Amino acid sequence: SSKKPITPITDSAINRVPKVNIDGYTEEQCIEIQKQHKELLQYAKGKNNNNEVAFVFDSKISKRKGFTDSDDTLDFGGSLYGKDLFVMHNHPRNSSYSLNDIIEFVVNDSIKTLTIVKNNGNIETLTKLKKYDRLSFLRELQRLEKKYKNRF
């Protein structure tokens, strides 16, 4: 397999998880999000062999559902319903957003924010602001795809 090896989650990676300031969330919510990112890595380390885990929160970041799967896939089934959901998950190989992540983010109107906490403790965030327009986003993705296809 050409996949990079899974990065074992260390206590130092968990301690290193930064607080991210995300538009649309209060300072208190951002502190809670940092705490939950750390808990997610702790859970993946202790209960899922460093593999992928997701936590899905309501719009207030107060109620949480957990999902576990293999090293690089998650299936939410029909579980992502509600409004302004916050979905966080880890990437065992420290990669950025997958095509599946982007598709889920774009097509699921229930998801407001999607974050990746990588097994090395780094974070990436995507959030739909009030001015978010799905069609414009898809056009920009097409433009980027053409740009990068022409480079290789």
N, C-alpha and C positions, 0 to 999 in steps of 0.2 A: 504494500500500500504506500502511496506517496504522501499520505497524511503525516503532518508533524506529530511527534509524540504528545500525549497529554501531559500538561504541566501539573505536577503534584502541588496541591495548595498547602502553603506553609503558614504558620502563625504570623510570621513577619509580613507576608502578603496580605493577610486579613487585617493586621494592624495598620497597614499602609493605605488601605482603601480611603480615598479622599471624600470630603464632603463636596458635592457639586451643587452649584446654585442654578436651578432650573426655572426659567420663566414660568410664571403661573403658580408657583409653590411658595409658601411662606418659609421664613428662616427655620421655624420649628419643624415644618414638614421636611425641609432639606436635611436637617439633623437626623430626623427619623429615617429618611431614605438612606443616609450613610450607614446608620445602625443596621438597617435591613439588608443592605448590600453585604455588610460584614457577616450577618447571620446566614445569608444565603451561601456564602463561601464556606462558612463553618459547617453548614448542613451538607453541602456537596462533598466536603472533605470527610466528614464523619459518617454520613449515611448513604452516600451514592458514589463512593470510590472515585472522587474527583470529577465525576461526570456531570452532565448538564442538569441543572435544576432551575425552575422558574417560580417566582412568587408573583401573584397577581393581586393588586390592591384596588380597593374602591377609590373614589375620587378624593376622599379625605385622608387616604393613607392610613386607615385604621383597621380595616378588615382584610385578612390575607388568606389566599388559597395557595397551596403548594403543589407543584408538579415535578416529577422526576422522570428521567428517561435514560437513554444510552449516552454515549460520549458526545454526540453532535446532533441529536434530534430531540424535539419535544412535540408532543401532540396534545393540544388543548381540547380536542374534540369540539363539542359545542359549549364549552365552559366559559368562553369570553363574551359575556353579555353584561350589560349595564351601560353606564355613561362615564366618560373620562377616566377609564381604567389606567392604572400604572402597572406596566409589566416589566419586571426585571428578571434577567437570567444570566447565567455565566457561560463563558466560552472556554472549554477545557484546554484548547490549543492557543488561546490568547488572540484569536482572530477578530476582525472587525465584523460588521453586520453581514450576514449571509443574504443571498437573494431571497430565501424563504422569510427571513426576518423582515426585509424591506416590503415584500409582498403582504405579509400579515399586517404590518403597520399601515400600509396604504389602503388595503381593502376592508379592514375591520374598523368601522366607524366608532366602535366602543373604546378603542385604544387611543388614549391621549399621549402617553409617554411610553417609550420602549428604551430600556437601558441594558447595556452589557457590562457586567463586572467580570473581567477576565480573571483566570485563575492566578495571574501574577499580581492582582490587586488594582489594575488600571480600570478606568470607567469610560464608557462612551454613552452618549445620550441622544435620543431623537424625541422631539416633542412637537405636537401640533399646536401652533399658536392660534389665536382668534382669527387671524387673517389666512390661515391654512386653506389652500385650494388644491384639491386632489388632482385636478386636470393639469394645473400648472406644475405641480410636483412631478407628475408622470412625464410631461413634456421635457422637464429638466433632466430626468433620468434618461430619457431617450437621447437627448443631446450629449450627455456625458458618455453614454454607451458608444455613440458614434465617434466621439472624440478619442476615446481610449482604444476602440477597435482599430482606428487608423494609425495608432502608435505602434501596433505590434504586427 
